[in-house]
Amino acid sequence: MTTQSTRYAWLRSVLFGLLSQAIAFLVSVLVVAVYAFCLAFQARGKPDQALINHFAASSSRWVTVAAGIVVTFLLANYIVRKAPRQSVPLGIIVGLSSGVVSTTIALAFHAHFGLGSALVPLLLLLVGWFGALSGSSRKPPQPVA
């Protein structure tokens, strides 16, 4: 593997970590929008904004975390197929960059950094590692030359 393709693989891993958190945020917005649509359909008109705000405040953090975990696993699993020699380090980089973005978002939007906020980046790192391991175990064995 050349240094140019190695740099590209590492850059792609970092971008996949960023992408995982962006997708997780969009999933959270989609869940709140579906809830608002259901309320509007039940009310046959304008829904109660207080209910939507309460639902968004109480559920968006955990929906984002859950979606981030799933997407980080899938992207770490996907990247293994593109760079089979460095599968585990690239999966760890996906999890690490996803955790850094998650921590940055938590620090930007919350006044305090609690235990849950500290465990999420560690969990994302472990999920990236596990995604790389599970993806590398499914690939066919490479012929020895």
N, C-alpha and C positions, 0 to 999 in steps of 0.2 A: 504494500500500500504506500503510495507516495505521500509526501508531506502535504501537498495541496489537497488531496482527497481526505487526509486525516484532519486537516483544518476545517474542511467543509463538513465532515461528519461531526466534529465537535461544535461547530457553529449551528448546525442543524439541530443538535441535541439541545442547545441553549434556547433556540427559537421554539422548539417543540415544548419546552417547559413554559415559556411565555404563552404559547398558543393554548396550552392546557388550561391555564388560569383565565384566559380570555373566553374560551368556550364555556368554562364553568360559570363565569359571570353572565354570559348570554343565556345559559340554561336557567339560571336564577331569575333573570328578567322574564324569560318565557313562562316560567311557573307562575310568577305574580300576574303576568298578563292573562294567562288562562283563568286564574282565579277571578280577576276583575271581569273577564268576559262572562264567566258563569254567574257572577253576581248581577251583571247587567242583564243577562238573559232572564234570571229569576225576577228581577225588579221590573222588567220590560221597559227599560229606560236607563236613566243615569244611576249607577250603583253608588252605594254608600262609601265615600272616600275614606272615612275613618276605619271601616272594616278592611279596606285594601291596605291602608297604611299599617294597621296592626298586623295583618298577615305578612306583609313584606318585612316588617321589623322583626317579627318573631321567627320567620322561617328562612329568610334569604341567606343568612350566614351558614346555616347547616346544609341548605341545598347547594350552595356554592362549594362547600367543603366536600360533600359527597360526590358532586359532579367532577370536582377537581381530582379526587382520588381515582375515579373511574377513567377519566380521560388521560390522566398521567400514566396509569397502568397500560392503557391501550396504545398510547404513543410510544412508551418505552418498549412495549412488545413489538410495535411496528418498526422501530428503528433498528432492531436486531437483524431484521432481514436485509437491511441496506448496508450494514457494516458488520459482517459476521465475526471478524477477528477481535473487535473491541466491544462486543455486545454488552458486557456487564459495566464497564466504565461509562459507556454512553448512556445506558439506562440510569445510572447513578447521577449523571449530569442532568438528565431530563428531570429527575426527581428533585435534585438540588436547586436547579433554576426555578422550578415550579414552587418550591418551598420559599425561595428568596422573594419571589413575586407575591406569594401569599402573605409573607411577613411584612413586606412593604405596604401592602394594602391594609393589613390589620393595624399597622402603626399609623397610617394616614387617616383612617376613618374611625378609629376607636381611641378613646382617651387613655386607656390603660392596656397593658400587655399582660394578659392572664395566663393561667396554666393551659387552657384550651388553645390559645393563640400560640403557645410555645410547642404544643404537641403536634399541631397540624403540619408544620414544616418537616418535623422528624418523620411523621407518618407518610408524607409525600415522598421523602427520600427513600424510605423503606419500600413504598409501592413502586417507585421507579426501578429500584434494584430487583424487586420480585418480578416486575414485568419483563425486565431484561433476562432474568433467569428462566422464566417460563417460556419466553420466546426463543431463547437459545436451545432449550431442550427439545423444541419441536422441529428445528431445522434439520435437514438431512445431513449425515456425516460427510465431512469434506474428504476427498481422496488425498492420500498422502503421496507427495511427489518427491 
